[in-house]
Amino acid sequence: MYGWIFRHLPGPLWFRIVTAVLFIAVAILVLMQFVFPWLSQFNPLNDSTIGGNATP
């Protein structure tokens, strides 16, 4: 699949490499900014009790 995408990018080899790196960087940015924060609300491992209001 990745080979098919790489073969269909326009331009010479150096331009295809730069374009592929940019696409990967944009995909990582979108995941880090939007997808992972949205998914973290469904993760039960984020609920910690350390530092909570403990009654003596």
mmCIF entry with sequence, helices, sheets and N, C-alpha, C, O atoms, coordinates in Angstrom:
data_MODEL
# 
_entry.id   MODEL 
# 
_entity.id                         1 
_entity.type                       polymer 
_entity.pdbx_number_of_molecules   1 
# 
_entity_poly.entity_id                      1 
_entity_poly.type                           'polypeptide(L)' 
_entity_poly.nstd_linkage                   no 
_entity_poly.nstd_monomer                   no 
_entity_poly.pdbx_seq_one_letter_code       MYGWIFRHLPGPLWFRIVTAVLFIAVAILVLMQFVFPWLSQFNPLNDSTIGGNATP 
_entity_poly.pdbx_seq_one_letter_code_can   MYGWIFRHLPGPLWFRIVTAVLFIAVAILVLMQFVFPWLSQFNPLNDSTIGGNATP 
_entity_poly.pdbx_strand_id                 A 
# 
loop_
_entity_poly_seq.entity_id 
_entity_poly_seq.num 
_entity_poly_seq.mon_id 
_entity_poly_seq.hetero 
1 1  MET n 
1 2  TYR n 
1 3  GLY n 
1 4  TRP n 
1 5  ILE n 
1 6  PHE n 
1 7  ARG n 
1 8  HIS n 
1 9  LEU n 
1 10 PRO n 
1 11 GLY n 
1 12 PRO n 
1 13 LEU n 
1 14 TRP n 
1 15 PHE n 
1 16 ARG n 
1 17 ILE n 
1 18 VAL n 
1 19 THR n 
1 20 ALA n 
1 21 VAL n 
1 22 LEU n 
1 23 PHE n 
1 24 ILE n 
1 25 ALA n 
1 26 VAL n 
1 27 ALA n 
1 28 ILE n 
1 29 LEU n 
1 30 VAL n 
1 31 LEU n 
1 32 MET n 
1 33 GLN n 
1 34 PHE n 
1 35 VAL n 
1 36 PHE n 
1 37 PRO n 
1 38 TRP n 
1 39 LEU n 
1 40 SER n 
1 41 GLN n 
1 42 PHE n 
1 43 ASN n 
1 44 PRO n 
1 45 LEU n 
1 46 ASN n 
1 47 ASP n 
1 48 SER n 
1 49 THR n 
1 50 ILE n 
1 51 GLY n 
1 52 GLY n 
1 53 ASN n 
1 54 ALA n 
1 55 THR n 
1 56 PRO n 
# 
_struct_asym.id          A 
_struct_asym.entity_id   1 
# 
loop_
_struct_conf.conf_type_id 
_struct_conf.id 
_struct_conf.pdbx_PDB_helix_id 
_struct_conf.beg_label_comp_id 
_struct_conf.beg_label_asym_id 
_struct_conf.beg_label_seq_id 
_struct_conf.pdbx_beg_PDB_ins_code 
_struct_conf.end_label_comp_id 
_struct_conf.end_label_asym_id 
_struct_conf.end_label_seq_id 
_struct_conf.pdbx_end_PDB_ins_code 
_struct_conf.beg_auth_comp_id 
_struct_conf.beg_auth_asym_id 
_struct_conf.beg_auth_seq_id 
_struct_conf.end_auth_comp_id 
_struct_conf.end_auth_asym_id 
_struct_conf.end_auth_seq_id 
_struct_conf.pdbx_PDB_helix_class 
_struct_conf.details 
_struct_conf.pdbx_PDB_helix_length 
HELX_P HELX_P1 AA1 TYR A 2  ? ARG A 7  ? TYR A 2  ARG A 7  1 ? 6  
HELX_P HELX_P2 AA2 LEU A 13 ? VAL A 30 ? LEU A 13 VAL A 30 1 ? 18 
HELX_P HELX_P3 AA3 LEU A 31 ? VAL A 35 ? LEU A 31 VAL A 35 3 ? 5  
HELX_P HELX_P4 AA4 PHE A 36 ? SER A 40 ? PHE A 36 SER A 40 1 ? 5  
HELX_P HELX_P5 AA5 PRO A 44 ? ASN A 46 ? PRO A 44 ASN A 46 5 ? 3  
# 
_struct_conf_type.id          HELX_P 
_struct_conf_type.criteria    ? 
_struct_conf_type.reference   ? 
# 
loop_
_atom_site.group_PDB 
_atom_site.id 
_atom_site.type_symbol 
_atom_site.label_atom_id 
_atom_site.label_alt_id 
_atom_site.label_comp_id 
_atom_site.label_asym_id 
_atom_site.label_entity_id 
_atom_site.label_seq_id 
_atom_site.pdbx_PDB_ins_code 
_atom_site.Cartn_x 
_atom_site.Cartn_y 
_atom_site.Cartn_z 
_atom_site.occupancy 
_atom_site.B_iso_or_equiv 
_atom_site.pdbx_formal_charge 
_atom_site.auth_seq_id 
_atom_site.auth_comp_id 
_atom_site.auth_asym_id 
_atom_site.auth_atom_id 
_atom_site.pdbx_PDB_model_num 
ATOM 1   N N  . MET A 1 1  ? 0.818   -1.180 0.000  1.00 0.00 ? 1  MET A N  1 
ATOM 2   C CA . MET A 1 1  ? 0.000   0.000  0.000  1.00 0.00 ? 1  MET A CA 1 
ATOM 3   C C  . MET A 1 1  ? 0.872   1.258  0.000  1.00 0.00 ? 1  MET A C  1 
ATOM 4   O O  . MET A 1 1  ? 0.618   2.187  -0.767 1.00 0.00 ? 1  MET A O  1 
ATOM 5   N N  . TYR A 1 2  ? 1.907   1.292  0.863  1.00 0.00 ? 2  TYR A N  1 
ATOM 6   C CA . TYR A 1 2  ? 2.758   2.476  0.915  1.00 0.00 ? 2  TYR A CA 1 
ATOM 7   C C  . TYR A 1 2  ? 3.548   2.631  -0.381 1.00 0.00 ? 2  TYR A C  1 
ATOM 8   O O  . TYR A 1 2  ? 3.790   3.750  -0.834 1.00 0.00 ? 2  TYR A O  1 
ATOM 9   N N  . GLY A 1 3  ? 3.941   1.529  -0.966 1.00 0.00 ? 3  GLY A N  1 
ATOM 10  C CA . GLY A 1 3  ? 4.622   1.583  -2.255 1.00 0.00 ? 3  GLY A CA 1 
ATOM 11  C C  . GLY A 1 3  ? 3.717   2.146  -3.341 1.00 0.00 ? 3  GLY A C  1 
ATOM 12  O O  . GLY A 1 3  ? 4.170   2.910  -4.193 1.00 0.00 ? 3  GLY A O  1 
ATOM 13  N N  . TRP A 1 4  ? 2.462   1.781  -3.314 1.00 0.00 ? 4  TRP A N  1 
ATOM 14  C CA . TRP A 1 4  ? 1.502   2.300  -4.294 1.00 0.00 ? 4  TRP A CA 1 
ATOM 15  C C  . TRP A 1 4  ? 1.359   3.804  -4.135 1.00 0.00 ? 4  TRP A C  1 
ATOM 16  O O  . TRP A 1 4  ? 1.347   4.538  -5.123 1.00 0.00 ? 4  TRP A O  1 
ATOM 17  N N  . ILE A 1 5  ? 1.247   4.269  -2.882 1.00 0.00 ? 5  ILE A N  1 
ATOM 18  C CA . ILE A 1 5  ? 1.128   5.708  -2.640 1.00 0.00 ? 5  ILE A CA 1 
ATOM 19  C C  . ILE A 1 5  ? 2.390   6.423  -3.110 1.00 0.00 ? 5  ILE A C  1 
ATOM 20  O O  . ILE A 1 5  ? 2.306   7.462  -3.764 1.00 0.00 ? 5  ILE A O  1 
ATOM 21  N N  . PHE A 1 6  ? 3.564   5.873  -2.780 1.00 0.00 ? 6  PHE A N  1 
ATOM 22  C CA . PHE A 1 6  ? 4.823   6.515  -3.147 1.00 0.00 ? 6  PHE A CA 1 
ATOM 23  C C  . PHE A 1 6  ? 4.994   6.576  -4.661 1.00 0.00 ? 6  PHE A C  1 
ATOM 24  O O  . PHE A 1 6  ? 5.502   7.566  -5.188 1.00 0.00 ? 6  PHE A O  1 
ATOM 25  N N  . ARG A 1 7  ? 4.578   5.534  -5.355 1.00 0.00 ? 7  ARG A N  1 
ATOM 26  C CA . ARG A 1 7  ? 4.703   5.526  -6.820 1.00 0.00 ? 7  ARG A CA 1 
ATOM 27  C C  . ARG A 1 7  ? 3.769   6.529  -7.477 1.00 0.00 ? 7  ARG A C  1 
ATOM 28  O O  . ARG A 1 7  ? 4.061   6.995  -8.579 1.00 0.00 ? 7  ARG A O  1 
ATOM 29  N N  . HIS A 1 8  ? 2.663   6.876  -6.844 1.00 0.00 ? 8  HIS A N  1 
ATOM 30  C CA . HIS A 1 8  ? 1.705   7.797  -7.442 1.00 0.00 ? 8  HIS A CA 1 
ATOM 31  C C  . HIS A 1 8  ? 1.924   9.257  -7.057 1.00 0.00 ? 8  HIS A C  1 
ATOM 32  O O  . HIS A 1 8  ? 1.178   10.128 -7.505 1.00 0.00 ? 8  HIS A O  1 
ATOM 33  N N  . LEU A 1 9  ? 2.931   9.538  -6.237 1.00 0.00 ? 9  LEU A N  1 
ATOM 34  C CA . LEU A 1 9  ? 3.266   10.926 -5.944 1.00 0.00 ? 9  LEU A CA 1 
ATOM 35  C C  . LEU A 1 9  ? 3.946   11.525 -7.168 1.00 0.00 ? 9  LEU A C  1 
ATOM 36  O O  . LEU A 1 9  ? 4.721   10.842 -7.837 1.00 0.00 ? 9  LEU A O  1 
ATOM 37  N N  . PRO A 1 10 ? 3.667   12.794 -7.473 1.00 0.00 ? 10 PRO A N  1 
ATOM 38  C CA . PRO A 1 10 ? 4.253   13.397 -8.678 1.00 0.00 ? 10 PRO A CA 1 
ATOM 39  C C  . PRO A 1 10 ? 5.692   13.852 -8.442 1.00 0.00 ? 10 PRO A C  1 
ATOM 40  O O  . PRO A 1 10 ? 6.111   14.073 -7.306 1.00 0.00 ? 10 PRO A O  1 
ATOM 41  N N  . GLY A 1 11 ? 6.424   13.983 -9.516 1.00 0.00 ? 11 GLY A N  1 
ATOM 42  C CA . GLY A 1 11 ? 7.745   14.591 -9.463 1.00 0.00 ? 11 GLY A CA 1 
ATOM 43  C C  . GLY A 1 11 ? 8.887   13.591 -9.404 1.00 0.00 ? 11 GLY A C  1 
ATOM 44  O O  . GLY A 1 11 ? 8.675   12.378 -9.409 1.00 0.00 ? 11 GLY A O  1 
ATOM 45  N N  . PRO A 1 12 ? 10.100  14.124 -9.347 1.00 0.00 ? 12 PRO A N  1 
ATOM 46  C CA . PRO A 1 12 ? 11.281  13.266 -9.254 1.00 0.00 ? 12 PRO A CA 1 
ATOM 47  C C  . PRO A 1 12 ? 11.403  12.636 -7.862 1.00 0.00 ? 12 PRO A C  1 
ATOM 48  O O  . PRO A 1 12 ? 10.621  12.935 -6.959 1.00 0.00 ? 12 PRO A O  1 
ATOM 49  N N  . LEU A 1 13 ? 12.386  11.773 -7.711 1.00 0.00 ? 13 LEU A N  1 
ATOM 50  C CA . LEU A 1 13 ? 12.540  11.011 -6.478 1.00 0.00 ? 13 LEU A CA 1 
ATOM 51  C C  . LEU A 1 13 ? 12.706  11.912 -5.258 1.00 0.00 ? 13 LEU A C  1 
ATOM 52  O O  . LEU A 1 13 ? 12.069  11.678 -4.231 1.00 0.00 ? 13 LEU A O  1 
ATOM 53  N N  . TRP A 1 14 ? 13.546  12.933 -5.354 1.00 0.00 ? 14 TRP A N  1 
ATOM 54  C CA . TRP A 1 14 ? 13.782  13.799 -4.199 1.00 0.00 ? 14 TRP A CA 1 
ATOM 55  C C  . TRP A 1 14 ? 12.504  14.516 -3.769 1.00 0.00 ? 14 TRP A C  1 
ATOM 56  O O  . TRP A 1 14 ? 12.269  14.707 -2.576 1.00 0.00 ? 14 TRP A O  1 
ATOM 57  N N  . PHE A 1 15 ? 11.678  14.912 -4.738 1.00 0.00 ? 15 PHE A N  1 
ATOM 58  C CA . PHE A 1 15 ? 10.427  15.595 -4.424 1.00 0.00 ? 15 PHE A CA 1 
ATOM 59  C C  . PHE A 1 15 ? 9.424   14.633 -3.791 1.00 0.00 ? 15 PHE A C  1 
ATOM 60  O O  . PHE A 1 15 ? 8.677   15.013 -2.889 1.00 0.00 ? 15 PHE A O  1 
ATOM 61  N N  . ARG A 1 16 ? 9.409   13.392 -4.264 1.00 0.00 ? 16 ARG A N  1 
ATOM 62  C CA . ARG A 1 16 ? 8.514   12.396 -3.676 1.00 0.00 ? 16 ARG A CA 1 
ATOM 63  C C  . ARG A 1 16 ? 8.909   12.083 -2.242 1.00 0.00 ? 16 ARG A C  1 
ATOM 64  O O  . ARG A 1 16 ? 8.043   11.874 -1.392 1.00 0.00 ? 16 ARG A O  1 
ATOM 65  N N  . ILE A 1 17 ? 10.209  12.047 -1.965 1.00 0.00 ? 17 ILE A N  1 
ATOM 66  C CA . ILE A 1 17 ? 10.669  11.795 -0.598 1.00 0.00 ? 17 ILE A CA 1 
ATOM 67  C C  . ILE A 1 17 ? 10.261  12.946 0.317  1.00 0.00 ? 17 ILE A C  1 
ATOM 68  O O  . ILE A 1 17 ? 9.763   12.717 1.420  1.00 0.00 ? 17 ILE A O  1 
ATOM 69  N N  . VAL A 1 18 ? 10.469  14.184 -0.136 1.00 0.00 ? 18 VAL A N  1 
ATOM 70  C CA . VAL A 1 18 ? 10.082  15.353 0.661  1.00 0.00 ? 18 VAL A CA 1 
ATOM 71  C C  . VAL A 1 18 ? 8.579   15.369 0.885  1.00 0.00 ? 18 VAL A C  1 
ATOM 72  O O  . VAL A 1 18 ? 8.124   15.645 1.995  1.00 0.00 ? 18 VAL A O  1 
ATOM 73  N N  . THR A 1 19 ? 7.806   15.081 -0.143 1.00 0.00 ? 19 THR A N  1 
ATOM 74  C CA . THR A 1 19 ? 6.346   15.059 -0.019 1.00 0.00 ? 19 THR A CA 1 
ATOM 75  C C  . THR A 1 19 ? 5.896   13.963 0.940  1.00 0.00 ? 19 THR A C  1 
ATOM 76  O O  . THR A 1 19 ? 4.998   14.186 1.751  1.00 0.00 ? 19 THR A O  1 
ATOM 77  N N  . ALA A 1 20 ? 6.505   12.789 0.860  1.00 0.00 ? 20 ALA A N  1 
ATOM 78  C CA . ALA A 1 20 ? 6.139   11.696 1.761  1.00 0.00 ? 20 ALA A CA 1 
ATOM 79  C C  . ALA A 1 20 ? 6.470   12.053 3.205  1.00 0.00 ? 20 ALA A C  1 
ATOM 80  O O  . ALA A 1 20 ? 5.684   11.753 4.104  1.00 0.00 ? 20 ALA A O  1 
ATOM 81  N N  . VAL A 1 21 ? 7.620   12.689 3.449  1.00 0.00 ? 21 VAL A N  1 
ATOM 82  C CA . VAL A 1 21 ? 7.985   13.100 4.808  1.00 0.00 ? 21 VAL A CA 1 
ATOM 83  C C  . VAL A 1 21 ? 7.011   14.149 5.322  1.00 0.00 ? 21 VAL A C  1 
ATOM 84  O O  . VAL A 1 21 ? 6.620   14.108 6.489  1.00 0.00 ? 21 VAL A O  1 
ATOM 85  N N  . LEU A 1 22 ? 6.614   15.087 4.472  1.00 0.00 ? 22 LEU A N  1 
ATOM 86  C CA . LEU A 1 22 ? 5.639   16.095 4.882  1.00 0.00 ? 22 LEU A CA 1 
ATOM 87  C C  . LEU A 1 22 ? 4.288   15.467 5.210  1.00 0.00 ? 22 LEU A C  1 
ATOM 88  O O  . LEU A 1 22 ? 3.649   15.854 6.189  1.00 0.00 ? 22 LEU A O  1 
ATOM 89  N N  . PHE A 1 23 ? 3.849   14.507 4.406  1.00 0.00 ? 23 PHE A N  1 
ATOM 90  C CA . PHE A 1 23 ? 2.588   13.822 4.685  1.00 0.00 ? 23 PHE A CA 1 
ATOM 91  C C  . PHE A 1 23 ? 2.650   13.083 6.019  1.00 0.00 ? 23 PHE A C  1 
ATOM 92  O O  . PHE A 1 23 ? 1.687   13.100 6.786  1.00 0.00 ? 23 PHE A O  1 
ATOM 93  N N  . ILE A 1 24 ? 3.770   12.440 6.295  1.00 0.00 ? 24 ILE A N  1 
ATOM 94  C CA . ILE A 1 24 ? 3.937   11.724 7.562  1.00 0.00 ? 24 ILE A CA 1 
ATOM 95  C C  . ILE A 1 24 ? 3.920   12.709 8.726  1.00 0.00 ? 24 ILE A C  1 
ATOM 96  O O  . ILE A 1 24 ? 3.291   12.448 9.751  1.00 0.00 ? 24 ILE A O  1 
ATOM 97  N N  . ALA A 1 25 ? 4.607   13.840 8.571  1.00 0.00 ? 25 ALA A N  1 
ATOM 98  C CA . ALA A 1 25 ? 4.637   14.854 9.631  1.00 0.00 ? 25 ALA A CA 1 
ATOM 99  C C  . ALA A 1 25 ? 3.250   15.419 9.893  1.00 0.00 ? 25 ALA A C  1 
ATOM 100 O O  . ALA A 1 25 ? 2.881   15.633 11.048 1.00 0.00 ? 25 ALA A O  1 
ATOM 101 N N  . VAL A 1 26 ? 2.478   15.664 8.847  1.00 0.00 ? 26 VAL A N  1 
ATOM 102 C CA . VAL A 1 26 ? 1.118   16.175 9.017  1.00 0.00 ? 26 VAL A CA 1 
ATOM 103 C C  . VAL A 1 26 ? 0.241   15.130 9.699  1.00 0.00 ? 26 VAL A C  1 
ATOM 104 O O  . VAL A 1 26 ? -0.571  15.474 10.557 1.00 0.00 ? 26 VAL A O  1 
ATOM 105 N N  . ALA A 1 27 ? 0.390   13.872 9.334  1.00 0.00 ? 27 ALA A N  1 
ATOM 106 C CA . ALA A 1 27 ? -0.400  12.818 9.962  1.00 0.00 ? 27 ALA A CA 1 
ATOM 107 C C  . ALA A 1 27 ? -0.079  12.715 11.454 1.00 0.00 ? 27 ALA A C  1 
ATOM 108 O O  . ALA A 1 27 ? -0.988  12.557 12.270 1.00 0.00 ? 27 ALA A O  1 
ATOM 109 N N  . ILE A 1 28 ? 1.200   12.802 11.819 1.00 0.00 ? 28 ILE A N  1 
ATOM 110 C CA . ILE A 1 28 ? 1.592   12.749 13.226 1.00 0.00 ? 28 ILE A CA 1 
ATOM 111 C C  . ILE A 1 28 ? 1.057   13.967 13.968 1.00 0.00 ? 28 ILE A C  1 
ATOM 112 O O  . ILE A 1 28 ? 0.577   13.843 15.094 1.00 0.00 ? 28 ILE A O  1 
ATOM 113 N N  . LEU A 1 29 ? 1.134   15.137 13.351 1.00 0.00 ? 29 LEU A N  1 
ATOM 114 C CA . LEU A 1 29 ? 0.619   16.353 13.978 1.00 0.00 ? 29 LEU A CA 1 
ATOM 115 C C  . LEU A 1 29 ? -0.880  16.260 14.241 1.00 0.00 ? 29 LEU A C  1 
ATOM 116 O O  . LEU A 1 29 ? -1.347  16.631 15.318 1.00 0.00 ? 29 LEU A O  1 
ATOM 117 N N  . VAL A 1 30 ? -1.625  15.771 13.273 1.00 0.00 ? 30 VAL A N  1 
ATOM 118 C CA . VAL A 1 30 ? -3.079  15.632 13.447 1.00 0.00 ? 30 VAL A CA 1 
ATOM 119 C C  . VAL A 1 30 ? -3.392  14.629 14.557 1.00 0.00 ? 30 VAL A C  1 
ATOM 120 O O  . VAL A 1 30 ? -4.296  14.853 15.362 1.00 0.00 ? 30 VAL A O  1 
ATOM 121 N N  . LEU A 1 31 ? -2.650  13.531 14.600 1.00 0.00 ? 31 LEU A N  1 
ATOM 122 C CA . LEU A 1 31 ? -2.872  12.551 15.659 1.00 0.00 ? 31 LEU A CA 1 
ATOM 123 C C  . LEU A 1 31 ? -2.581  13.140 17.034 1.00 0.00 ? 31 LEU A C  1 
ATOM 124 O O  . LEU A 1 31 ? -3.363  12.951 17.966 1.00 0.00 ? 31 LEU A O  1 
ATOM 125 N N  . MET A 1 32 ? -1.457  13.857 17.169 1.00 0.00 ? 32 MET A N  1 
ATOM 126 C CA . MET A 1 32 ? -1.071  14.399 18.471 1.00 0.00 ? 32 MET A CA 1 
ATOM 127 C C  . MET A 1 32 ? -1.977  15.544 18.916 1.00 0.00 ? 32 MET A C  1 
ATOM 128 O O  . MET A 1 32 ? -2.220  15.689 20.114 1.00 0.00 ? 32 MET A O  1 
ATOM 129 N N  . GLN A 1 33 ? -2.476  16.346 18.009 1.00 0.00 ? 33 GLN A N  1 
ATOM 130 C CA . GLN A 1 33 ? -3.268  17.514 18.368 1.00 0.00 ? 33 GLN A CA 1 
ATOM 131 C C  . GLN A 1 33 ? -4.751  17.205 18.575 1.00 0.00 ? 33 GLN A C  1 
ATOM 132 O O  . GLN A 1 33 ? -5.395  17.823 19.423 1.00 0.00 ? 33 GLN A O  1 
ATOM 133 N N  . PHE A 1 34 ? -5.293  16.267 17.818 1.00 0.00 ? 34 PHE A N  1 
ATOM 134 C CA . PHE A 1 34 ? -6.732  16.061 17.837 1.00 0.00 ? 34 PHE A CA 1 
ATOM 135 C C  . PHE A 1 34 ? -7.161  14.654 18.253 1.00 0.00 ? 34 PHE A C  1 
ATOM 136 O O  . PHE A 1 34 ? -8.048  14.510 19.094 1.00 0.00 ? 34 PHE A O  1 
ATOM 137 N N  . VAL A 1 35 ? -6.562  13.636 17.692 1.00 0.00 ? 35 VAL A N  1 
ATOM 138 C CA . VAL A 1 35 ? -7.051  12.268 17.900 1.00 0.00 ? 35 VAL A CA 1 
ATOM 139 C C  . VAL A 1 35 ? -6.674  11.749 19.284 1.00 0.00 ? 35 VAL A C  1 
ATOM 140 O O  . VAL A 1 35 ? -7.545  11.267 20.009 1.00 0.00 ? 35 VAL A O  1 
ATOM 141 N N  . PHE A 1 36 ? -5.395  11.833 19.672 1.00 0.00 ? 36 PHE A N  1 
ATOM 142 C CA . PHE A 1 36 ? -4.975  11.286 20.956 1.00 0.00 ? 36 PHE A CA 1 
ATOM 143 C C  . PHE A 1 36 ? -5.592  12.013 22.149 1.00 0.00 ? 36 PHE A C  1 
ATOM 144 O O  . PHE A 1 36 ? -5.988  11.345 23.105 1.00 0.00 ? 36 PHE A O  1 
ATOM 145 N N  . PRO A 1 37 ? -5.699  13.358 22.148 1.00 0.00 ? 37 PRO A N  1 
ATOM 146 C CA . PRO A 1 37 ? -6.398  13.998 23.277 1.00 0.00 ? 37 PRO A CA 1 
ATOM 147 C C  . PRO A 1 37 ? -7.874  13.584 23.361 1.00 0.00 ? 37 PRO A C  1 
ATOM 148 O O  . PRO A 1 37 ? -8.412  13.440 24.459 1.00 0.00 ? 37 PRO A O  1 
ATOM 149 N N  . TRP A 1 38 ? -8.514  13.398 22.236 1.00 0.00 ? 38 TRP A N  1 
ATOM 150 C CA . TRP A 1 38 ? -9.907  12.970 22.245 1.00 0.00 ? 38 TRP A CA 1 
ATOM 151 C C  . TRP A 1 38 ? -10.026 11.553 22.794 1.00 0.00 ? 38 TRP A C  1 
ATOM 152 O O  . TRP A 1 38 ? -10.956 11.262 23.548 1.00 0.00 ? 38 TRP A O  1 
ATOM 153 N N  . LEU A 1 39 ? -9.095  10.662 22.427 1.00 0.00 ? 39 LEU A N  1 
ATOM 154 C CA . LEU A 1 39 ? -9.139  9.284  22.900 1.00 0.00 ? 39 LEU A CA 1 
ATOM 155 C C  . LEU A 1 39 ? -8.772  9.168  24.375 1.00 0.00 ? 39 LEU A C  1 
ATOM 156 O O  . LEU A 1 39 ? -9.193  8.217  25.035 1.00 0.00 ? 39 LEU A O  1 
ATOM 157 N N  . SER A 1 40 ? -8.003  10.106 24.904 1.00 0.00 ? 40 SER A N  1 
ATOM 158 C CA . SER A 1 40 ? -7.556  9.997  26.293 1.00 0.00 ? 40 SER A CA 1 
ATOM 159 C C  . SER A 1 40 ? -8.714  10.076 27.279 1.00 0.00 ? 40 SER A C  1 
ATOM 160 O O  . SER A 1 40 ? -8.596  9.570  28.395 1.00 0.00 ? 40 SER A O  1 
ATOM 161 N N  . GLN A 1 41 ? -9.815  10.688 26.905 1.00 0.00 ? 41 GLN A N  1 
ATOM 162 C CA . GLN A 1 41 ? -10.953 10.751 27.815 1.00 0.00 ? 41 GLN A CA 1 
ATOM 163 C C  . GLN A 1 41 ? -11.600 9.385  28.022 1.00 0.00 ? 41 GLN A C  1 
ATOM 164 O O  . GLN A 1 41 ? -12.329 9.195  28.995 1.00 0.00 ? 41 GLN A O  1 
ATOM 165 N N  . PHE A 1 42 ? -11.349 8.439  27.133 1.00 0.00 ? 42 PHE A N  1 
ATOM 166 C CA . PHE A 1 42 ? -11.913 7.104  27.252 1.00 0.00 ? 42 PHE A CA 1 
ATOM 167 C C  . PHE A 1 42 ? -10.949 6.116  27.901 1.00 0.00 ? 42 PHE A C  1 
ATOM 168 O O  . PHE A 1 42 ? -11.293 4.946  28.070 1.00 0.00 ? 42 PHE A O  1 
ATOM 169 N N  . ASN A 1 43 ? -9.744  6.567  28.271 1.00 0.00 ? 43 ASN A N  1 
ATOM 170 C CA . ASN A 1 43 ? -8.723  5.706  28.835 1.00 0.00 ? 43 ASN A CA 1 
ATOM 171 C C  . ASN A 1 43 ? -8.860  5.688  30.358 1.00 0.00 ? 43 ASN A C  1 
ATOM 172 O O  . ASN A 1 43 ? -8.666  6.719  31.001 1.00 0.00 ? 43 ASN A O  1 
ATOM 173 N N  . PRO A 1 44 ? -9.190  4.540  30.943 1.00 0.00 ? 44 PRO A N  1 
ATOM 174 C CA . PRO A 1 44 ? -9.351  4.490  32.398 1.00 0.00 ? 44 PRO A CA 1 
ATOM 175 C C  . PRO A 1 44 ? -8.027  4.585  33.153 1.00 0.00 ? 44 PRO A C  1 
ATOM 176 O O  . PRO A 1 44 ? -8.033  4.785  34.367 1.00 0.00 ? 44 PRO A O  1 
ATOM 177 N N  . LEU A 1 45 ? -6.902  4.447  32.471 1.00 0.00 ? 45 LEU A N  1 
ATOM 178 C CA . LEU A 1 45 ? -5.612  4.516  33.146 1.00 0.00 ? 45 LEU A CA 1 
ATOM 179 C C  . LEU A 1 45 ? -5.239  5.943  33.525 1.00 0.00 ? 45 LEU A C  1 
ATOM 180 O O  . LEU A 1 45 ? -4.290  6.137  34.285 1.00 0.00 ? 45 LEU A O  1 
ATOM 181 N N  . ASN A 1 46 ? -5.949  6.943  33.023 1.00 0.00 ? 46 ASN A N  1 
ATOM 182 C CA . ASN A 1 46 ? -5.666  8.334  33.360 1.00 0.00 ? 46 ASN A CA 1 
ATOM 183 C C  . ASN A 1 46 ? -6.262  8.741  34.700 1.00 0.00 ? 46 ASN A C  1 
ATOM 184 O O  . ASN A 1 46 ? -5.944  9.820  35.200 1.00 0.00 ? 46 ASN A O  1 
ATOM 185 N N  . ASP A 1 47 ? -7.107  7.925  35.292 1.00 0.00 ? 47 ASP A N  1 
ATOM 186 C CA . ASP A 1 47 ? -7.733  8.258  36.556 1.00 0.00 ? 47 ASP A CA 1 
ATOM 187 C C  . ASP A 1 47 ? -6.815  7.830  37.701 1.00 0.00 ? 47 ASP A C  1 
ATOM 188 O O  . ASP A 1 47 ? -6.822  6.669  38.109 1.00 0.00 ? 47 ASP A O  1 
ATOM 189 N N  . SER A 1 48 ? -6.037  8.764  38.209 1.00 0.00 ? 48 SER A N  1 
ATOM 190 C CA . SER A 1 48 ? -5.131  8.445  39.308 1.00 0.00 ? 48 SER A CA 1 
ATOM 191 C C  . SER A 1 48 ? -5.709  8.967  40.612 1.00 0.00 ? 48 SER A C  1 
ATOM 192 O O  . SER A 1 48 ? -6.490  9.919  40.624 1.00 0.00 ? 48 SER A O  1 
ATOM 193 N N  . THR A 1 49 ? -5.320  8.338  41.702 1.00 0.00 ? 49 THR A N  1 
ATOM 194 C CA . THR A 1 49 ? -5.764  8.784  43.015 1.00 0.00 ? 49 THR A CA 1 
ATOM 195 C C  . THR A 1 49 ? -4.617  9.393  43.803 1.00 0.00 ? 49 THR A C  1 
ATOM 196 O O  . THR A 1 49 ? -4.799  9.769  44.961 1.00 0.00 ? 49 THR A O  1 
ATOM 197 N N  . ILE A 1 50 ? -3.462  9.497  43.212 1.00 0.00 ? 50 ILE A N  1 
ATOM 198 C CA . ILE A 1 50 ? -2.312  10.089 43.897 1.00 0.00 ? 50 ILE A CA 1 
ATOM 199 C C  . ILE A 1 50 ? -2.507  11.591 43.963 1.00 0.00 ? 50 ILE A C  1 
ATOM 200 O O  . ILE A 1 50 ? -2.808  12.221 42.949 1.00 0.00 ? 50 ILE A O  1 
ATOM 201 N N  . GLY A 1 51 ? -2.343  12.163 45.121 1.00 0.00 ? 51 GLY A N  1 
ATOM 202 C CA . GLY A 1 51 ? -2.480  13.603 45.286 1.00 0.00 ? 51 GLY A CA 1 
ATOM 203 C C  . GLY A 1 51 ? -3.917  14.048 45.457 1.00 0.00 ? 51 GLY A C  1 
ATOM 204 O O  . GLY A 1 51 ? -4.193  15.246 45.399 1.00 0.00 ? 51 GLY A O  1 
ATOM 205 N N  . GLY A 1 52 ? -4.823  13.146 45.661 1.00 0.00 ? 52 GLY A N  1 
ATOM 206 C CA . GLY A 1 52 ? -6.219  13.506 45.863 1.00 0.00 ? 52 GLY A CA 1 
ATOM 207 C C  . GLY A 1 52 ? -6.441  14.039 47.258 1.00 0.00 ? 52 GLY A C  1 
ATOM 208 O O  . GLY A 1 52 ? -5.523  14.048 48.077 1.00 0.00 ? 52 GLY A O  1 
ATOM 209 N N  . ASN A 1 53 ? -7.633  14.477 47.532 1.00 0.00 ? 53 ASN A N  1 
ATOM 210 C CA . ASN A 1 53 ? -7.976  14.987 48.857 1.00 0.00 ? 53 ASN A CA 1 
ATOM 211 C C  . ASN A 1 53 ? -8.237  13.818 49.807 1.00 0.00 ? 53 ASN A C  1 
ATOM 212 O O  . ASN A 1 53 ? -9.323  13.238 49.808 1.00 0.00 ? 53 ASN A O  1 
ATOM 213 N N  . ALA A 1 54 ? -7.248  13.485 50.601 1.00 0.00 ? 54 ALA A N  1 
ATOM 214 C CA . ALA A 1 54 ? -7.377  12.376 51.537 1.00 0.00 ? 54 ALA A CA 1 
ATOM 215 C C  . ALA A 1 54 ? -7.816  12.923 52.898 1.00 0.00 ? 54 ALA A C  1 
ATOM 216 O O  . ALA A 1 54 ? -7.336  13.962 53.350 1.00 0.00 ? 54 ALA A O  1 
ATOM 217 N N  . THR A 1 55 ? -8.723  12.213 53.525 1.00 0.00 ? 55 THR A N  1 
ATOM 218 C CA . THR A 1 55 ? -9.177  12.637 54.858 1.00 0.00 ? 55 THR A CA 1 
ATOM 219 C C  . THR A 1 55 ? -8.383  11.858 55.894 1.00 0.00 ? 55 THR A C  1 
ATOM 220 O O  . THR A 1 55 ? -8.271  10.637 55.784 1.00 0.00 ? 55 THR A O  1 
ATOM 221 N N  . PRO A 1 56 ? -7.824  12.539 56.908 1.00 0.00 ? 56 PRO A N  1 
ATOM 222 C CA . PRO A 1 56 ? -6.999  11.831 57.911 1.00 0.00 ? 56 PRO A CA 1 
ATOM 223 C C  . PRO A 1 56 ? -7.801  11.028 58.900 1.00 0.00 ? 56 PRO A C  1 
ATOM 224 O O  . PRO A 1 56 ? -7.231  10.392 59.786 1.00 0.00 ? 56 PRO A O  1 
# 
